[in-house]
Amino acid sequence: MVAISFDTPLLSGDALLDLIPQRAPIVMVDRFFGMDDNGSYTGLKVEDSNLFCQDGQLDECGITEHIAQSAAVRVGYLYRCAGEKIPVGFIGSVNKMNFYALPQVGDELHTTIRVEQEIFDITLISATVQVNGTTVAEGQLKIFLKKDA
């Protein structure tokens, strides 16, 4: 198995936006690096214009939204590859979130999403967010997918 690199994105720009329902100014993922057996991988360059930036730092809400959108990119990619309509996801709960540092404007977030458990339309994911190889946040989200009948 080839390791995923955070050097070259698989998707960015409009191709990435096709996978998620969010639009500017709330988009919190700007790169998708792909998936492997261990998880899916996304990125975000922290910009001063980001709604969640205060005093030059991305706040905890912004990191949490980045994690949620990273999970959404994963689902969107899987459904797009299967030729199916991409469902909308909703955060059911946020658990065990730990914030060790707040990313600075100019930092690049590299995020790994791992599926811990899937039951029907509910998925428990764990996330690790890193800047320059240092973990700045980690936690779990429970996500509900609303699929069209």
MDTraj code that builds the backbone (N, CA, C; nanometers):
import mdtraj as md
import numpy as np

residues = "MET VAL ALA ILE SER PHE ASP THR PRO LEU LEU SER GLY ASP ALA LEU LEU ASP LEU ILE PRO GLN ARG ALA PRO ILE VAL MET VAL ASP ARG PHE PHE GLY MET ASP ASP ASN GLY SER TYR THR GLY LEU LYS VAL GLU ASP SER ASN LEU PHE CYS GLN ASP GLY GLN LEU ASP GLU CYS GLY ILE THR GLU HIS ILE ALA GLN SER ALA ALA VAL ARG VAL GLY TYR LEU TYR ARG CYS ALA GLY GLU LYS ILE PRO VAL GLY PHE ILE GLY SER VAL ASN LYS MET ASN PHE TYR ALA LEU PRO GLN VAL GLY ASP GLU LEU HIS THR THR ILE ARG VAL GLU GLN GLU ILE PHE ASP ILE THR LEU ILE SER ALA THR VAL GLN VAL ASN GLY THR THR VAL ALA GLU GLY GLN LEU LYS ILE PHE LEU LYS LYS ASP ALA".split()
xyz = np.array([
    [0.0848, -0.1176, 0.0000],
    [0.0000, 0.0000, 0.0000],
    [0.0894, 0.1240, 0.0000],
    [0.0532, 0.2209, -0.0831],
    [0.1276, 0.3455, -0.0937],
    [0.0749, 0.4438, 0.0097],
    [0.1645, 0.5085, 0.0815],
    [0.1242, 0.6072, 0.1819],
    [0.0751, 0.7334, 0.1120],
    [-0.0264, 0.7953, 0.1709],
    [-0.0795, 0.9205, 0.1179],
    [0.0169, 1.0331, 0.1540],
    [0.0424, 1.1187, 0.0570],
    [0.1295, 1.2338, 0.0785],
    [0.0455, 1.3602, 0.0869],
    [0.0821, 1.4499, 0.1759],
    [0.0154, 1.5788, 0.1858],
    [0.0807, 1.6815, 0.0925],
    [0.1557, 1.6346, -0.0067],
    [0.2228, 1.7253, -0.0997],
    [0.1350, 1.7638, -0.2182],
    [0.0691, 1.6667, -0.2778],
    [-0.0077, 1.6912, -0.3998],
    [-0.1528, 1.6506, -0.3800],
    [-0.2444, 1.7470, -0.3840],
    [-0.3850, 1.7117, -0.3640],
    [-0.4428, 1.6344, -0.4828],
    [-0.5330, 1.5445, -0.4512],
    [-0.6082, 1.4727, -0.5530],
    [-0.7159, 1.5650, -0.6110],
    [-0.7786, 1.6449, -0.5227],
    [-0.8827, 1.7393, -0.5631],
    [-0.8660, 1.8711, -0.4894],
    [-0.9006, 1.9793, -0.5583],
    [-0.9051, 2.1117, -0.4956],
    [-0.9993, 2.1974, -0.5799],
    [-1.0234, 2.3194, -0.5379],
    [-1.1069, 2.4110, -0.6150],
    [-1.2485, 2.3603, -0.6349],
    [-1.3030, 2.3846, -0.7547],
    [-1.4415, 2.3475, -0.7843],
    [-1.4648, 2.1975, -0.7751],
    [-1.3662, 2.1169, -0.8112],
    [-1.3822, 1.9717, -0.8023],
    [-1.4060, 1.9286, -0.6583],
    [-1.3416, 1.9947, -0.5644],
    [-1.3619, 1.9655, -0.4223],
    [-1.4985, 2.0162, -0.3772],
    [-1.5360, 2.1347, -0.4218],
    [-1.6651, 2.1924, -0.3825],
    [-1.7826, 2.1072, -0.4294],
    [-1.7634, 2.0292, -0.5356],
    [-1.8694, 1.9395, -0.5820],
    [-1.9014, 1.8304, -0.4805],
    [-1.8116, 1.8083, -0.3842],
    [-1.8298, 1.6997, -0.2872],
    [-1.8977, 1.7432, -0.1583],
    [-1.9079, 1.8735, -0.1339],
    [-1.9632, 1.9239, -0.0074],
    [-2.0718, 2.0276, -0.0343],
    [-2.1651, 2.0437, 0.0603],
    [-2.2716, 2.1427, 0.0399],
    [-2.2302, 2.2862, 0.0734],
    [-2.1251, 2.3052, 0.1489],
    [-2.0845, 2.4391, 0.1927],
    [-2.0325, 2.5221, 0.0758],
    [-2.0516, 2.6517, 0.0883],
    [-2.0001, 2.7478, -0.0087],
    [-1.9379, 2.8637, 0.0672],
    [-1.8577, 2.9423, -0.0039],
    [-1.7936, 3.0581, 0.0586],
    [-1.9018, 3.1447, 0.1231],
    [-1.8717, 3.1982, 0.2374],
    [-1.7420, 3.2071, 0.3053],
    [-1.7198, 3.0984, 0.4109],
    [-1.8000, 2.9917, 0.4111],
    [-1.7920, 2.8936, 0.5191],
    [-1.7118, 2.7684, 0.4809],
    [-1.6548, 2.7619, 0.3609],
    [-1.5780, 2.6442, 0.3200],
    [-1.4520, 2.6340, 0.4058],
    [-1.4341, 2.5175, 0.4684],
    [-1.3233, 2.4968, 0.5623],
    [-1.2285, 2.3838, 0.5196],
    [-1.2380, 2.3420, 0.3933],
    [-1.1469, 2.2426, 0.3363],
    [-1.1098, 2.2938, 0.1978],
    [-0.9816, 2.2975, 0.1668],
    [-0.9443, 2.3428, 0.0326],
    [-0.8649, 2.2399, -0.0473],
    [-0.8342, 2.1253, 0.0151],
    [-0.7622, 2.0196, -0.0560],
    [-0.8053, 1.8827, -0.0053],
    [-0.8157, 1.7882, -0.0981],
    [-0.8420, 1.6482, -0.0645],
    [-0.7260, 1.5681, -0.1209],
    [-0.6574, 1.4963, -0.0315],
    [-0.5374, 1.4233, -0.0719],
    [-0.5642, 1.2773, -0.1037],
    [-0.6859, 1.2292, -0.0764],
    [-0.7194, 1.0920, -0.1098],
    [-0.7537, 1.0088, 0.0117],
    [-0.7645, 0.8782, -0.0155],
    [-0.8021, 0.7817, 0.0875],
    [-0.7136, 0.6589, 0.0749],
    [-0.7021, 0.5878, 0.1853],
    [-0.6411, 0.4559, 0.1846],
    [-0.7102, 0.3730, 0.2920],
    [-0.6551, 0.2581, 0.3247],
    [-0.7172, 0.1710, 0.4245],
    [-0.7196, 0.2329, 0.5638],
    [-0.6363, 0.3335, 0.5869],
    [-0.6279, 0.3942, 0.7196],
    [-0.7158, 0.5172, 0.7369],
    [-0.7635, 0.5760, 0.6281],
    [-0.8470, 0.6944, 0.6437],
    [-0.8526, 0.7796, 0.5188],
    [-0.9048, 0.9011, 0.5368],
    [-0.9070, 1.0005, 0.4294],
    [-0.8304, 1.1227, 0.4778],
    [-0.7816, 1.2015, 0.3825],
    [-0.6855, 1.3062, 0.4144],
    [-0.7228, 1.4375, 0.3452],
    [-0.7303, 1.5442, 0.4245],
    [-0.7682, 1.6752, 0.3718],
    [-0.6722, 1.7824, 0.4215],
    [-0.6876, 1.9017, 0.3650],
    [-0.6057, 2.0140, 0.4084],
    [-0.6816, 2.1445, 0.4023],
    [-0.6281, 2.2435, 0.4723],
    [-0.6813, 2.3796, 0.4702],
    [-0.5682, 2.4755, 0.5016],
    [-0.5504, 2.5754, 0.4156],
    [-0.4579, 2.6840, 0.4481],
    [-0.5371, 2.7895, 0.5233],
    [-0.4906, 2.8259, 0.6414],
    [-0.5599, 2.9231, 0.7255],
    [-0.5347, 3.0629, 0.6706],
    [-0.6421, 3.1291, 0.6320],
    [-0.6361, 3.2643, 0.5764],
    [-0.6918, 3.3638, 0.6776],
    [-0.6399, 3.4846, 0.6751],
    [-0.6866, 3.5897, 0.7659],
    [-0.8347, 3.6217, 0.7450],
    [-0.8833, 3.6004, 0.6242],
    [-1.0236, 3.6297, 0.5921],
    [-1.1202, 3.5219, 0.6404],
    [-1.0680, 3.4119, 0.6947],
    [-1.1525, 3.3027, 0.7421],
    [-1.2457, 3.3517, 0.8526],
    [-1.3734, 3.3148, 0.8423],
    [-1.4735, 3.3569, 0.9414],
    [-1.4372, 3.3162, 1.0837],
    [-1.3614, 3.2083, 1.0969],
    [-1.3285, 3.1549, 1.2282],
    [-1.1927, 3.2025, 1.2803],
    [-1.1301, 3.2971, 1.2111],
    [-1.0023, 3.3520, 1.2575],
    [-1.0262, 3.4735, 1.3453],
    [-0.9608, 3.4725, 1.4593],
    [-0.9639, 3.5857, 1.5513],
    [-0.8220, 3.6106, 1.5992],
    [-0.7790, 3.7338, 1.5906],
    [-0.6447, 3.7716, 1.6355],
    [-0.5364, 3.6845, 1.5726],
    [-0.5540, 3.6528, 1.4438],
    [-0.4529, 3.5775, 1.3715],
    [-0.4520, 3.4286, 1.3966],
    [-0.5542, 3.3762, 1.4650],
    [-0.5605, 3.2332, 1.4948],
    [-0.6948, 3.1757, 1.4511],
    [-0.6934, 3.0493, 1.4078],
    [-0.8159, 2.9761, 1.3793],
    [-0.8698, 2.9237, 1.5115],
    [-0.9955, 2.9571, 1.5433],
    [-1.0495, 2.9181, 1.6736],
    [-1.0994, 2.7735, 1.6744],
    [-1.1405, 2.7277, 1.7922],
    [-1.1840, 2.5902, 1.8123],
    [-1.3045, 2.5552, 1.7256],
    [-1.3967, 2.6492, 1.7098],
    [-1.5140, 2.6238, 1.6246],
    [-1.4712, 2.6012, 1.4802],
    [-1.3733, 2.6771, 1.4354],
    [-1.3225, 2.6611, 1.2998],
    [-1.2556, 2.5264, 1.2790],
    [-1.1805, 2.4822, 1.3779],
    [-1.1157, 2.3508, 1.3685],
    [-1.2219, 2.2414, 1.3642],
    [-1.3235, 2.2528, 1.4485],
    [-1.4310, 2.1534, 1.4517],
    [-1.5063, 2.1515, 1.3189],
    [-1.5348, 2.2684, 1.2636],
    [-1.6025, 2.2747, 1.1330],
    [-1.5135, 2.2168, 1.0234],
    [-1.3838, 2.2407, 1.0322],
    [-1.2901, 2.1810, 0.9359],
    [-1.2966, 2.0280, 0.9429],
    [-1.3020, 1.9737, 1.0636],
    [-1.3120, 1.8281, 1.0795],
    [-1.4418, 1.7775, 1.0172],
    [-1.5528, 1.8448, 1.0457],
    [-1.6825, 1.8026, 0.9917],
    [-1.6811, 1.8056, 0.8389],
    [-1.6253, 1.9110, 0.7813],
    [-1.6198, 1.9194, 0.6356],
    [-1.5215, 1.8188, 0.5768],
    [-1.4168, 1.7857, 0.6502],
    [-1.3245, 1.6814, 0.6056],
    [-1.3967, 1.5475, 0.5972],
    [-1.4827, 1.5203, 0.6952],
    [-1.5638, 1.3984, 0.6920],
    [-1.6619, 1.4030, 0.5751],
    [-1.7169, 1.5211, 0.5469],
    [-1.8107, 1.5364, 0.4353],
    [-1.7416, 1.5116, 0.3014],
    [-1.6182, 1.5571, 0.2879],
    [-1.5428, 1.5329, 0.1645],
    [-1.5260, 1.3832, 0.1432],
    [-1.4956, 1.3106, 0.2493],
    [-1.4799, 1.1651, 0.2410],
    [-1.6066, 1.1007, 0.1863],
    [-1.7205, 1.1353, 0.2463],
    [-1.8485, 1.0781, 0.2032],
    [-1.8785, 1.1182, 0.0589],
    [-1.8592, 1.2461, 0.0280],
    [-1.8844, 1.2928, -0.1078],
    [-1.8007, 1.2194, -0.2108],
    [-1.6750, 1.1967, -0.1783],
    [-1.5855, 1.1268, -0.2701],
    [-1.6318, 0.9829, -0.2922],
    [-1.6672, 0.9140, -0.1838],
    [-1.7135, 0.7756, -0.1955],
    [-1.8398, 0.7663, -0.2801],
    [-1.9350, 0.8542, -0.2541],
    [-2.0601, 0.8518, -0.3302],
    [-2.0372, 0.8914, -0.4756],
    [-1.9532, 0.9907, -0.4999],
    [-1.9240, 1.0321, -0.6373],
    [-1.8588, 0.9168, -0.7129],
    [-1.7637, 0.8483, -0.6511],
    [-1.6970, 0.7355, -0.7172],
    [-1.7945, 0.6224, -0.7484],
    [-1.8973, 0.6064, -0.6639],
    [-1.9982, 0.5022, -0.6845],
    [-2.1075, 0.5478, -0.7818],
    [-2.1013, 0.6741, -0.8269],
    [-2.2007, 0.7256, -0.9188],
    [-2.3351, 0.7535, -0.8539],
    [-2.3338, 0.7742, -0.7226],
    [-2.4577, 0.7980, -0.6483],
    [-2.4675, 0.9438, -0.6054],
    [-2.5911, 0.9856, -0.5752],
    [-2.6141, 1.1213, -0.5260],
    [-2.5499, 1.1363, -0.3884],
    [-2.4810, 1.2473, -0.3676],
    [-2.4111, 1.2714, -0.2410],
    [-2.5122, 1.3161, -0.1354],
    [-2.5194, 1.2431, -0.0226],
    [-2.6134, 1.2821, 0.0832],
    [-2.5595, 1.3987, 0.1658],
    [-2.6502, 1.4663, 0.2339],
    [-2.6122, 1.5732, 0.3256],
    [-2.5900, 1.5104, 0.4624],
    [-2.4853, 1.5520, 0.5306],
    [-2.4560, 1.5009, 0.6640],
    [-2.4790, 1.6070, 0.7700],
    [-2.5138, 1.5611, 0.8887],
    [-2.5360, 1.6496, 1.0028],
    [-2.4545, 1.5989, 1.1208],
    [-2.3947, 1.6902, 1.1949],
    [-2.3210, 1.6517, 1.3151],
    [-2.4217, 1.6130, 1.4223],
    [-2.4115, 1.4902, 1.4716],
    [-2.4982, 1.4436, 1.5796],
    [-2.4380, 1.4721, 1.7152],
    [-2.3053, 1.4592, 1.7244],
    [-2.2374, 1.4894, 1.8504],
    [-2.0892, 1.5107, 1.8248],
    [-2.0285, 1.5840, 1.9156],
    [-1.8843, 1.6084, 1.9158],
    [-1.8334, 1.5525, 2.0476],
    [-1.7369, 1.4606, 2.0400],
    [-1.6887, 1.3932, 2.1605],
    [-1.5365, 1.3972, 2.1694],
    [-1.4893, 1.3960, 2.2910],
    [-1.3459, 1.3798, 2.3180],
    [-1.2592, 1.4764, 2.2374],
    [-1.3073, 1.5998, 2.2180],
    [-1.2282, 1.6975, 2.1432],
    [-1.1199, 1.7556, 2.2332],
    [-1.0002, 1.7537, 2.1823],
    [-0.8869, 1.8135, 2.2518],
    [-0.8191, 1.9109, 2.1564],
    [-0.7975, 2.0321, 2.2042],
    [-0.7286, 2.1352, 2.1270],
    [-0.5969, 2.1649, 2.1983],
    [-0.4862, 2.1399, 2.1307],
    [-0.3551, 2.1564, 2.1920],
    [-0.2903, 2.2899, 2.1550],
    [-0.3297, 2.3430, 2.0398],
    [-0.2777, 2.4723, 1.9926],
    [-0.3741, 2.5247, 1.8877],
    [-0.3794, 2.6554, 1.8727],
    [-0.4626, 2.7156, 1.7688],
    [-0.3753, 2.7500, 1.6487],
    [-0.4128, 2.7005, 1.5305],
    [-0.3345, 2.7311, 1.4104],
    [-0.3315, 2.8809, 1.3821],
    [-0.2193, 2.9252, 1.3293],
    [-0.1981, 3.0659, 1.2958],
    [-0.2322, 3.0902, 1.1487],
    [-0.2645, 3.2145, 1.1158],
    [-0.2837, 3.2514, 0.9760],
    [-0.1569, 3.2128, 0.8997],
    [-0.1749, 3.1478, 0.7866],
    [-0.0629, 3.0995, 0.7059],
    [-0.0319, 2.9526, 0.7282],
    [-0.0758, 2.8970, 0.8417],
    [-0.0538, 2.7545, 0.8680],
    [-0.1372, 2.6695, 0.7727],
    [-0.0876, 2.5493, 0.7465],
    [-0.1620, 2.4532, 0.6667],
    [-0.2024, 2.3372, 0.7554],
    [-0.3333, 2.3149, 0.7640],
    [-0.3863, 2.2022, 0.8401],
    [-0.3812, 2.0782, 0.7524],
    [-0.3366, 1.9679, 0.8101],
    [-0.3403, 1.8376, 0.7453],
    [-0.4202, 1.7466, 0.8376],
    [-0.5307, 1.6966, 0.7862],
    [-0.6271, 1.6264, 0.8701],
    [-0.6501, 1.4847, 0.8208],
    [-0.6512, 1.3926, 0.9158],
    [-0.6800, 1.2525, 0.8888],
    [-0.8133, 1.2177, 0.9528],
    [-0.9019, 1.1588, 0.8740],
    [-1.0322, 1.1128, 0.9211],
    [-1.0317, 0.9608, 0.9165],
    [-1.0676, 0.8988, 1.0279],
    [-1.0783, 0.7530, 1.0350],
    [-1.2198, 0.7160, 1.0779],
    [-1.2762, 0.6162, 1.0112],
    [-1.4083, 0.5668, 1.0499],
    [-1.3890, 0.4662, 1.1621],
    [-1.4507, 0.4951, 1.2756],
    [-1.4435, 0.4047, 1.3906],
    [-1.5580, 0.3040, 1.3889],
    [-1.6773, 0.3514, 1.3448],
    [-1.7946, 0.2645, 1.3460],
    [-1.9006, 0.3216, 1.2524],
    [-1.9675, 0.2338, 1.1794],
    [-2.0796, 0.2738, 1.0948],
    [-2.1973, 0.1831, 1.1238],
    [-2.3109, 0.2439, 1.1565],
    [-2.4340, 0.1696, 1.1792],
    [-2.5443, 0.2426, 1.1035],
    [-2.6008, 0.1759, 1.0040],
    [-2.7030, 0.2361, 0.9187],
    [-2.6503, 0.3686, 0.8630],
    [-2.7174, 0.4799, 0.8912],
    [-2.6769, 0.6094, 0.8366],
    [-2.5994, 0.6942, 0.9373],
    [-2.5478, 0.6309, 1.0414],
    [-2.4721, 0.7025, 1.1447],
    [-2.3277, 0.6534, 1.1427],
    [-2.2351, 0.7478, 1.1374],
    [-2.0929, 0.7147, 1.1335],
    [-2.0208, 0.7865, 1.2465],
    [-1.9395, 0.7122, 1.3206],
    [-1.8515, 0.7701, 1.4217],
    [-1.7132, 0.7801, 1.3590],
    [-1.6618, 0.9030, 1.3512],
    [-1.5284, 0.9231, 1.2953],
    [-1.4360, 0.9788, 1.4033],
    [-1.3078, 0.9488, 1.3883],
    [-1.2066, 1.0153, 1.4706],
    [-1.1220, 1.0993, 1.3761],
    [-1.0737, 1.2098, 1.4278],
    [-0.9965, 1.3026, 1.3454],
    [-0.8710, 1.3459, 1.4185],
    [-0.7654, 1.3637, 1.3416],
    [-0.6412, 1.4213, 1.3911],
    [-0.6039, 1.5360, 1.2982],
    [-0.5848, 1.6538, 1.3554],
    [-0.5477, 1.7725, 1.2785],
    [-0.4043, 1.8092, 1.3153],
    [-0.3190, 1.8211, 1.2136],
    [-0.1791, 1.8539, 1.2372],
    [-0.1373, 1.9785, 1.1601],
    [-0.0403, 2.0484, 1.2157],
    [0.0286, 2.1587, 1.1495],
    [0.1773, 2.1272, 1.1588],
    [0.2434, 2.1186, 1.0442],
    [0.3870, 2.0864, 1.0409],
    [0.4200, 1.9604, 1.1199],
    [0.3332, 1.8588, 1.1106],
    [0.3575, 1.7315, 1.1766],
    [0.3251, 1.7277, 1.3245],
    [0.2790, 1.8385, 1.3806],
    [0.2424, 1.8450, 1.5224],
    [0.0908, 1.8446, 1.5352],
    [0.0388, 1.7565, 1.6190],
    [-0.1056, 1.7485, 1.6394],
    [-0.1534, 1.8714, 1.7153],
    [-0.2487, 1.9442, 1.6538],
    [-0.3058, 2.0629, 1.7178],
    [-0.4455, 2.0354, 1.7719],
    [-0.5112, 1.9301, 1.7207],
    [-0.6443, 1.8944, 1.7694],
    [-0.6750, 1.7504, 1.7316],
    [-0.7603, 1.6889, 1.8130],
    [-0.8094, 1.5554, 1.7818],
    [-0.9412, 1.5345, 1.8544],
    [-1.0223, 1.4471, 1.7988],
    [-1.1509, 1.4207, 1.8614],
    [-1.2372, 1.3324, 1.7741],
    [-1.3627, 1.3189, 1.8161],
    [-1.4572, 1.2334, 1.7457],
    [-1.5846, 1.3104, 1.7143],
    [-1.6434, 1.2790, 1.6002],
    [-1.7734, 1.3325, 1.5617],
    [-1.8627, 1.2164, 1.5232],
    [-1.9876, 1.2257, 1.5628],
    [-2.0892, 1.1325, 1.5173],
    [-2.1693, 1.2063, 1.4107],
    [-2.1787, 1.1466, 1.2931],
    [-2.2400, 1.2124, 1.1786],
    [-2.3573, 1.1291, 1.1278],
    [-2.4695, 1.1963, 1.1043],
    [-2.5891, 1.1346, 1.0493],
    [-2.6015, 1.1754, 0.9035],
    [-2.6202, 1.0776, 0.8147],
    [-2.6389, 1.1068, 0.6729],
    [-2.7867, 1.1038, 0.6392],
    [-2.8334, 1.2096, 0.5764],
    [-2.9724, 1.2158, 0.5307],
    [-2.9735, 1.1780, 0.3835],
    [-3.0168, 1.0557, 0.3571],
    [-3.0224, 1.0072, 0.2196],
    [-3.1635, 1.0259, 0.1661],
    [-3.1716, 1.0629, 0.0391],
    [-3.3034, 1.0753, -0.0232],
    [-3.3664, 0.9377, -0.0363],
    [-3.4960, 0.9321, -0.0099],
    [-3.5673, 0.8037, -0.0178],
    [-3.5932, 0.7653, -0.1614],
])
top = md.Topology()
chain = top.add_chain()
for i, resn in enumerate(residues, 1):
    res = top.add_residue(resn, chain, resSeq=i)
    for name in ("N", "CA", "C"):
        top.add_atom(name, md.element.get_by_symbol(name[0]), res)
traj = md.Trajectory(xyz[None], top)
